[in-house]
Amino acid sequence: MITLILLIFLTSLGLTGALRHYALTQGIIDKPNERSYHTIPTPRGGGLSFVITFLAAFAFAYFFNISDLTPQPEPFWAIFSCGLLVAGIGFWDDHTHIPARWRFLAHSIAALTGLVLLGIPEIPLANSTIDLGIIGYPLGIIALVWLLNLFNFMDGIDGIAGTEALFVGIGAILIMQFAADGDYVEPIFWLSILMAGVAGFLVWNWPPAKIFMGDAGSGFLGLMLGLFAIWSSNLGVSIWCWIILLALFVTDATVTLLRRMLNGERWFEAHRSHLYQQLSRKWGSHHSVTMALLGINVIWLFPWAWLAAIKPTAGLFATFAAYLPLTLLAIKSGAGKNDPQE
């Protein structure tokens, strides 16, 4: 397993370099403008490295049945087909502009397909669980579409989306391996493969970034984490663990979106009002913001997620305790308020 993870990391590392060369030759460049946080033209689309390495390994294992870790049909087709659709629409959008309604339609189809194949997880609450039944499908679609889009919204400074994904992925792996009761060998293995690919990309994306992730990578990452959350939750991991691990991105993106909507602004347009963007301007450093995010994740959120795993009956309490100060911080710090320069 360690050898394969290392191989995936090195392959993603090399492929990201090749994608950088491709983006430079094809003119797939993010040029600095008044809303940018970079000062030199930078190629984008590097997230395809972990998309390709993960989906290729996943498909090879399934179709050739190479080990005991070959995924079962339902999780395979949920993750492979939905990931391919979201990455494909993102790749297209990286090369040209796709109207928001068509992206939303593709994202919704992917979310619904994943939910149908994986099933709706039960929600632990106190000493019982809640079966959402048919209402779980519209709620699940909203959650997955929001998750994959918020990774796109939050991928605005060097290293932040890749670092967040690595924290969530590795945190979930540790919880499945050591805290949660049950057999999670398959999701642990394949989530490790995905994280190895992300790490290979992050070497190139670490501040100062030499290539950006692009919509293909950010949307794919958000969807994959959502589908892995559903997969593992149906095997026994409390869904509250995943909700807690994702708290920083969820609070920043959600508070920002709601404030812009309440202010009557065109919330779906590019802006500079996320909390992480404000901190980047104030501190003058992408690296400092990304490291601060990582520190909060490790010191504050991971222990609450661990508690939700070892004591599922406390999952709702742990989630409330984890989110409350982050939400208040986002509100008090002005997440969603206009940049005075705009």
C-alpha angles and dihedrals in degrees: 000000000000091000092052092047090052090048091051090048093051092044092051090046092054094041092053089056090050091049090051090055090047092050092049093050093045096045095244092153136146105222119202116259138160091286097045130105095201126077102203129052107269129191118240136201098070092131088079087079094072092036091057098040094048098043092044093052091043093051094043092053093047101045096040096036091221101169148003086270094067105133121246117252097256098052091038096055093039093054099034101044096038093044091049091051095049094043090047095052089045092050090051091049090050089058098040139354121281117192113252093241092061092047090049091050092051091047092049092050090051092049094048092047091051093049094048092051098041100033130227113292120229117246116234110226123174107307096341141047132242120229105206093196117185093348087065091075099062090039091049093048091052091048096048095043090048092048095052091046096046089058086056092048093047095047092091107114133043116289098351101114095041092048092049091049092050092050094049093044098045091041091054091047092053091047093049092046101044113011112034123071114236145055112295102156096128099047090042092053097046094042087053089053091051092048091050089056092048090050091053090053093044091062087068095038097049113115118313088037119215092191135014127231099238129203093289091062102036096049091044092052094050092049094045093053089049093050093046088051091054093043094051093040091056087054092053111278112129110252087219089073092063093043089054095046090055094047100111095055092040095052096045095046096041098046090046093050095046094048092050091048092049089050090055093244127147092260094183093062124091114274143159101231105103113117092242089054092051091050090049090055093045096047096034091222136098090193094057093051093047092049092047089053090050092049094052090047094052100038101037113019103036095060091051091049089049090052090051089053099049093039109030091177087067093050097107092046092048091050093050091047092048096047102040100074092039092051092047090048092052092049095044093045091054103250106181096024116127121264106247087228092061 
